[in-house]
Amino acid sequence: MANKTMLIIVCGGTGSGKTTIANEIKKILPKHITSQIISMDEFYKSQEHQDKNLYLKNNFDHPNAFDWELIYDFLNKLLNKTLAEMPIYNFAKSERTTQTKTINPTDVIIFEGILSLYSSKINALAEIKIFVDTPDDERFIRRLIRDKTERGRNDENIIGQWRNTVRKMHHLFVQPLKAEADIVIPWYKMNETAIRAIKGAIEALYNNLESSKHFD
């Protein structure tokens, strides 16, 4: 394992393709560099623990829906080569379970989520910050298909949530995070410029391991 751990943050709205980009990043890493993807979805607060003055119930797209201190402590442990306990969220009940999952440190951590670039404290830990820029109509279509096929929800429920919270929160909180990114990736492709920029940053971090020859 390398002496230093790299944190890469991938941000973008729901249905933007964040997971696809995160997996593409894993593919371009040399085989000797270990990596893992961490989803910020596991760090939702339980609904009953929300401050109702700051948070709208059933609004999972507001920054107050997430446990930011826990996220910071969790990532900081991994960046310092320490085991970290990741919470497990029950999405059916909208609550955090009492169970956790032990996460081992790796050379690269890819942290992805709709608001993963929201915290300046967490951003300061990152070597590379990426925003996946995807138009609303494409994101809605992807979310509609996903929620119907994977979560058994109906059209009325999905459309209602989109209109009431998802779309509003995206333009209020998520889209402005594009300004925090080092690299902005268009939704339809992982372009060559982005790949070169990400590879270059990783090479610079691991140059003591002569990693550049692994990127040919």
N, C-alpha and C positions, 0 to 999 in steps of 0.2 A: 504494500500500500504506500502511496506517495506521502510525503511529509506534510503537505498541505491539502486541505479539502476545498474544492471549488463549489460554490453555490451558484446555480443558474436558475433564474426566475422566469417562468413563462406565464404571461397574463393575457387575458382576453375575455370577451363576453361569453355567456352561455352559448354552446353550439358553435364556437368560433374555430375549433380545431386545435385547441391547446394540447390535448392528449396526443394527437397525431404528430404535432411538432416536437413534443417531448420525446416521443419514441424515435423520431428522426434524429434527434440529437444523440440519443443512446447509440444509434447505428454508426454514427461517424466517429465515435470514440475508439481509440485503439484498444485492442483486446486486453492489454495489461492494466488498463484503467477501469476500476470497478465503478459502477454507477447505480442509481436507483431513482425512481420517480415518487415524489411525495405529493399527494393531493390535499389541498387545504380543506376540502369538503369534510374530512374527518375531524376538523377542528371547529365545527359548528357548536354553539352553546345549545343546551337544552332549552326548549321553548319557554318552560315555566321559570327559567332563571333570567329572563330578559328584563331590562329596565324599560317599563312601558312608556316612560317619558321620552326615551330615546329611540325606541325600536317598535316597529309595527309588527304585530303578531302575524306569523306565517309569511313574513317577508324575509326570504333567505338570500336576498341580494343586497341587503344593507350591510355596511361595515360592522355595525353593532351585533350582527348575527354570529360573528367569529370571536374566538378567544385568542386575542392577539398576543397577550403575555405568554400563554402556553405555546403558541407557535414559535415565538422568539426563543424561549427557553429550550424547546425541542430542537430547533435548527442549530442553536448555539452549541448544544451538547454534541450533535453529530459533527459539526465543524471542528470541534475540539477532540475528535476521535473517541467519543464516549458513547456508550449505549444509551438509547433514549426510548422512552415509552410513548407510543403513539395512541391516542384515544381511538375508540371504535364507536362510530355514530350509527344509531338505528334510524334510518330515514323513514321507515314506516310509522314509527312512533314519535319522530322529531325530537329525539332525546339522545344524549350521550350515554352509552352503556357503562357499566362498572368495570368492564374488561378493557385491557390495553394490549397492544402488540409491541413486542420488543424489536427495535430497529437497530441493526448494526451499522456502524459508520462505513462509508465508502469514499472513494476518491472524488466522485462528483455526485452532488445532490441536485436533482431537478425538481424544483418546487413549483407546482402549477395550480392555478385557480383564477376565478373571475376577478378577485381583488388582491391577487398575490403581490402587486406592486403598490398597495395602498399605504403600508407602514414604512415610513422613512427609516425607522430603526432596523427593520428587517432588510430594506433595500441596501443599507450600508454594509451588510454582510455579504452581498452578492458581487460576484465577479462579472457576470453578464446578466442583463435585464432585457427581456424580449416581450414585445406586444404583438399579438396576432390580430390583425385588423380585418374584420369580417362584417359586411353589411347586415342590417337588421333582417331583411327578408330571408337571406340565406340562413342566418342563425335561427330564425323562427321555424323554418321548414325542418331543419335538423332536429330542433328541440321537439317539435310536434311528432315527428317520426319516432324519435327515441322514447319519449314519454308514453306513446301509445303501444309500442312494441315491447319495451323493456319494463315499463312500470304499470301497465294496464290502466292508464288514465284515459278519460274520454275527451273529445274535442272541446266541449264546453268548459271543462275544468282547466285544460291547458291554455285555451285562449283567454279565459278570465284571469288567470295568474299572470299571463304575459301582459295584458292590458293594465292590470291593477298595480303590479310591482316590477316585474322583470324589465320591461322596456324603460320605465321611468328611472329605475335604479341604475340601469346601464348608462344612460345619458348623463345622469347626475354624478355617478361615482366611478364607473368602469372606464368609459371612453376617455375621460381626462387623464387617466393613467398612462395613456400613450406617450405623453410628454416625459414620463419617467424612464422610458425604455432607451437602451443603447441601440437596439435593433428593432425595426418594425417589419414584420413579415406579412405580405398580402395573403389573404385567406386561401387563395386558389393554388398556391404552390410554395414549396420550400425552395426559394430561389438561390442561385449559385452565389450571389453576393453575400447573402445571409450565411450560407454554409462556410464560405471562406472566412468571414468575420468570426464566426463561432470557433472554427478550427484554429484560427490565429490566436485567439484569446487562450484557448486550452494549451496550445503549443507553448505560448509564453509562460504560462504557469508551471508547466511540467518540463521546461527546457533542460533542467538538471538531470532528467531521465532520458534525454535525447529522444523525446517523443515525436519530434518532427519527422523522423524517418518512417514512422508508422502511419503517416497521413498521405503517403504517396498514392 
